[in-house]
Amino acid sequence: MRKSITMLLSLMLVSSALLTACGGNNNNNAGNNGEAASTNSGTAATNAPATEEPANTEPFEMTIRHTQVGADKQKRLAILEDVVGKVQAEVPGLTFKLDGVDSDVNRKEKLRGEMAAGNPPEIFDLFGSPDSKIYAKEGKLLDLTPILEELGIKDKFSNLDPFTYEGKIYGLPIGGSGEGFFYNKEYYASKGWKAPATFAELEQQLADIKADGKVPLAGASKAGWVPLMLANHLWSRYAGPDVTAKFATGEAKWSDPNVVKGFAKYKEWVDKGYFKKGELGFEYAEYTTQFTSGEAILMYDGTWKSSVFKAGQSGEGLIGKVGFFNIPAVDGGAGDQTALMRDVNNGYGFSASAGEDERQLAAVKSFIKNMYNEEMQLRGLVEDGVLPAMKLDQTVLDANITDDLMKEIVAVLNNSASSFPAFDSLVQADVTTEISNIQIQKLIGGQTTPEKMGEELQKIQEEANAAVE
């Protein structure tokens, strides 16, 4: 069934719910307000009405682990800081400590270690599937279901599946995203080109850009997740958008011929010099710089990257000069060839221990109320290019989507008949580690072949599958 942006973001207006007071108010005024005869003397006693207990204003601190680090995430950090200010004003005595950590380091190192030790921050950046379900099963996450019901926003989210375990909600997505090619429209216009309509046309453009002395594709593969964005889309074109979900069930294999075709195409583009030489040593920040400087003509990335092409950001010089397109259909590819990688996996989780402290629980409720509402969702869209995770009225969206790049992104989403999640939300952690930290770099570096890569991944996959049987 065709999916439009209205299906992605839905047709409901999110209203900001008022936080129910969580203080220690005592409204029990059952005491007598008249004189009572004493049985021991002739004097009369008066029972004064009970007074409300004053709010506890003793200072206390909570930590928010976030991943809004780096120049390109300043807009996102500003939104978080505004929410922090509102929560601190609402919860007497509260001071938040902001702990900024790289997203990959937080997910794969710090948070895992803290969860194992039983001391995660009270509020933290949380990846949905499979992380939230693993931590929820271990009892490490706060069940948010009653809080969302209290605030009246349980049904206001487009998709909570990645954060749901056994019918309960253990995290909230901060926004959505899709992945595709950003391209330099000014360069394309100089060549008389348009966004490619076929895969053959895309490959011809890559070859012509290379011949023109430019870098066809931005590349930075020190962190494996960066090249795997494009590689994931390629194997999903050849083997079908649902193939990755079948690895953990044994219905498909990493070594299947069509999956290997995706690896082979990526390796072919590496061998033809379509990525910048030395990419294995480049961090993600360099990936963006290659494109914003004009060195690279195309960059495969998430729609969140649109925030770079705004006033005051690193890609300001390319405002009005950047377009976005989906990977065209490949010859002989399986399944829906318009499928786009879409994601609602990035969000916030809360330590189970916060639910055991009345004041920390009040802070969690205030944080959710102030972060998850129409105002903040629209700020994320307009200022940071993050697609809303909550259901917003289409007229509101139309009124706020004003820049040409975001309109082009929306058009690509409209033309995508289906979607699929990224591989790391579908396979076990050991498999993610193998492909992200070993196999993709070996492929790029010429230390393995597409066929051998598929075989090695399948071995790890079968071990991971056997461990859960």
ChimeraX attribute file (.defattr): number of C-alpha atoms within 10 A of each C-alpha:
attribute: neighborCount
match mode: 1-to-1
recipient: residues
	/A:1	6
	/A:2	9
	/A:3	14
	/A:4	18
	/A:5	19
	/A:6	17
	/A:7	13
	/A:8	19
	/A:9	22
	/A:10	19
	/A:11	18
	/A:12	17
	/A:13	17
	/A:14	20
	/A:15	15
	/A:16	17
	/A:17	15
	/A:18	12
	/A:19	18
	/A:20	12
	/A:21	11
	/A:22	15
	/A:23	15
	/A:24	13
	/A:25	12
	/A:26	11
	/A:27	11
	/A:28	10
	/A:29	12
	/A:30	10
	/A:31	11
	/A:32	11
	/A:33	11
	/A:34	10
	/A:35	11
	/A:36	12
	/A:37	11
	/A:38	10
	/A:39	8
	/A:40	6
	/A:41	7
	/A:42	8
	/A:43	10
	/A:44	11
	/A:45	11
	/A:46	12
	/A:47	12
	/A:48	12
	/A:49	13
	/A:50	12
	/A:51	11
	/A:52	12
	/A:53	11
	/A:54	10
	/A:55	13
	/A:56	12
	/A:57	11
	/A:58	8
	/A:59	9
	/A:60	12
	/A:61	11
	/A:62	17
	/A:63	15
	/A:64	21
	/A:65	22
	/A:66	21
	/A:67	21
	/A:68	20
	/A:69	15
	/A:70	12
	/A:71	12
	/A:72	20
	/A:73	17
	/A:74	16
	/A:75	19
	/A:76	19
	/A:77	19
	/A:78	13
	/A:79	17
	/A:80	19
	/A:81	14
	/A:82	13
	/A:83	20
	/A:84	22
	/A:85	14
	/A:86	14
	/A:87	24
	/A:88	16
	/A:89	13
	/A:90	16
	/A:91	20
	/A:92	18
	/A:93	15
	/A:94	19
	/A:95	17
	/A:96	18
	/A:97	13
	/A:98	16
	/A:99	14
	/A:100	17
	/A:101	17
	/A:102	13
	/A:103	18
	/A:104	13
	/A:105	12
	/A:106	21
	/A:107	17
	/A:108	13
	/A:109	11
	/A:110	15
	/A:111	19
	/A:112	16
	/A:113	14
	/A:114	13
	/A:115	17
	/A:116	12
	/A:117	9
	/A:118	13
	/A:119	13
	/A:120	23
	/A:121	21
	/A:122	24
	/A:123	24
	/A:124	23
	/A:125	26
	/A:126	27
	/A:127	25
	/A:128	26
	/A:129	23
	/A:130	17
	/A:131	20
	/A:132	24
	/A:133	21
	/A:134	14
	/A:135	19
	/A:136	22
	/A:137	11
	/A:138	11
	/A:139	14
	/A:140	21
	/A:141	26
	/A:142	25
	/A:143	21
	/A:144	23
	/A:145	16
	/A:146	12
	/A:147	20
	/A:148	18
	/A:149	11
	/A:150	15
	/A:151	17
	/A:152	17
	/A:153	20
	/A:154	15
	/A:155	14
	/A:156	20
	/A:157	20
	/A:158	21
	/A:159	20
	/A:160	22
	/A:161	17
	/A:162	23
	/A:163	28
	/A:164	21
	/A:165	19
	/A:166	8
	/A:167	9
	/A:168	16
	/A:169	25
	/A:170	27
	/A:171	31
	/A:172	29
	/A:173	27
	/A:174	22
	/A:175	24
	/A:176	25
	/A:177	21
	/A:178	23
	/A:179	25
	/A:180	22
	/A:181	20
	/A:182	25
	/A:183	22
	/A:184	22
	/A:185	20
	/A:186	17
	/A:187	15
	/A:188	18
	/A:189	11
	/A:190	8
	/A:191	12
	/A:192	8
	/A:193	12
	/A:194	12
	/A:195	19
	/A:196	16
	/A:197	13
	/A:198	14
	/A:199	14
	/A:200	14
	/A:201	14
	/A:202	15
	/A:203	13
	/A:204	13
	/A:205	19
	/A:206	23
	/A:207	17
	/A:208	14
	/A:209	21
	/A:210	19
	/A:211	11
	/A:212	10
	/A:213	9
	/A:214	17
	/A:215	24
	/A:216	26
	/A:217	27
	/A:218	24
	/A:219	30
	/A:220	25
	/A:221	22
	/A:222	18
	/A:223	18
	/A:224	23
	/A:225	23
	/A:226	18
	/A:227	24
	/A:228	21
	/A:229	18
	/A:230	21
	/A:231	19
	/A:232	22
	/A:233	24
	/A:234	26
	/A:235	25
	/A:236	28
	/A:237	30
	/A:238	25
	/A:239	23
	/A:240	20
	/A:241	26
	/A:242	18
	/A:243	23
	/A:244	26
	/A:245	18
	/A:246	14
	/A:247	20
	/A:248	19
	/A:249	13
	/A:250	13
	/A:251	10
	/A:252	17
	/A:253	23
	/A:254	24
	/A:255	19
	/A:256	15
	/A:257	15
	/A:258	22
	/A:259	25
	/A:260	24
	/A:261	21
	/A:262	23
	/A:263	24
	/A:264	20
	/A:265	16
	/A:266	23
	/A:267	20
	/A:268	13
	/A:269	17
	/A:270	20
	/A:271	13
	/A:272	11
	/A:273	16
	/A:274	21
	/A:275	22
	/A:276	20
	/A:277	13
	/A:278	12
	/A:279	20
	/A:280	18
	/A:281	12
	/A:282	16
	/A:283	16
	/A:284	16
	/A:285	12
	/A:286	15
	/A:287	22
	/A:288	22
	/A:289	15
	/A:290	20
	/A:291	23
	/A:292	23
	/A:293	13
	/A:294	16
	/A:295	16
	/A:296	25
	/A:297	26
	/A:298	26
	/A:299	24
	/A:300	24
	/A:301	22
	/A:302	20
	/A:303	24
	/A:304	20
	/A:305	20
	/A:306	24
	/A:307	26
	/A:308	24
	/A:309	22
	/A:310	19
	/A:311	13
	/A:312	9
	/A:313	16
	/A:314	17
	/A:315	21
	/A:316	15
	/A:317	16
	/A:318	19
	/A:319	16
	/A:320	15
	/A:321	17
	/A:322	22
	/A:323	22
	/A:324	26
	/A:325	19
	/A:326	25
	/A:327	22
	/A:328	18
	/A:329	19
	/A:330	14
	/A:331	12
	/A:332	11
	/A:333	19
	/A:334	18
	/A:335	16
	/A:336	17
	/A:337	22
	/A:338	19
	/A:339	24
	/A:340	25
	/A:341	24
	/A:342	20
	/A:343	23
	/A:344	25
	/A:345	29
	/A:346	22
	/A:347	19
	/A:348	22
	/A:349	30
	/A:350	25
	/A:351	24
	/A:352	21
	/A:353	18
	/A:354	20
	/A:355	18
	/A:356	11
	/A:357	11
	/A:358	13
	/A:359	21
	/A:360	19
	/A:361	20
	/A:362	21
	/A:363	25
	/A:364	25
	/A:365	22
	/A:366	26
	/A:367	21
	/A:368	20
	/A:369	21
	/A:370	23
	/A:371	21
	/A:372	26
	/A:373	20
	/A:374	20
	/A:375	13
	/A:376	19
	/A:377	22
	/A:378	21
	/A:379	17
	/A:380	22
	/A:381	22
	/A:382	20
	/A:383	18
	/A:384	24
	/A:385	28
	/A:386	25
	/A:387	25
	/A:388	27
	/A:389	29
	/A:390	30
	/A:391	24
	/A:392	24
	/A:393	16
	/A:394	17
	/A:395	10
	/A:396	14
	/A:397	19
	/A:398	10
	/A:399	8
	/A:400	13
	/A:401	16
	/A:402	11
	/A:403	12
	/A:404	14
	/A:405	22
	/A:406	21
	/A:407	15
	/A:408	15
	/A:409	23
	/A:410	20
	/A:411	15
	/A:412	19
	/A:413	26
	/A:414	17
	/A:415	17
	/A:416	21
	/A:417	15
	/A:418	20
	/A:419	18
	/A:420	20
	/A:421	20
	/A:422	21
	/A:423	22
	/A:424	21
	/A:425	19
	/A:426	18
	/A:427	21
	/A:428	20
	/A:429	15
	/A:430	14
	/A:431	24
	/A:432	21
	/A:433	16
	/A:434	17
	/A:435	23
	/A:436	20
	/A:437	16
	/A:438	14
	/A:439	23
	/A:440	26
	/A:441	21
	/A:442	16
	/A:443	20
	/A:444	20
	/A:445	15
	/A:446	13
	/A:447	12
	/A:448	16
	/A:449	17
	/A:450	23
	/A:451	17
	/A:452	15
	/A:453	23
	/A:454	21
	/A:455	17
	/A:456	17
	/A:457	20
	/A:458	20
	/A:459	15
	/A:460	19
	/A:461	25
	/A:462	16
	/A:463	12
	/A:464	17
	/A:465	17
	/A:466	10
	/A:467	8
	/A:468	8
	/A:469	5
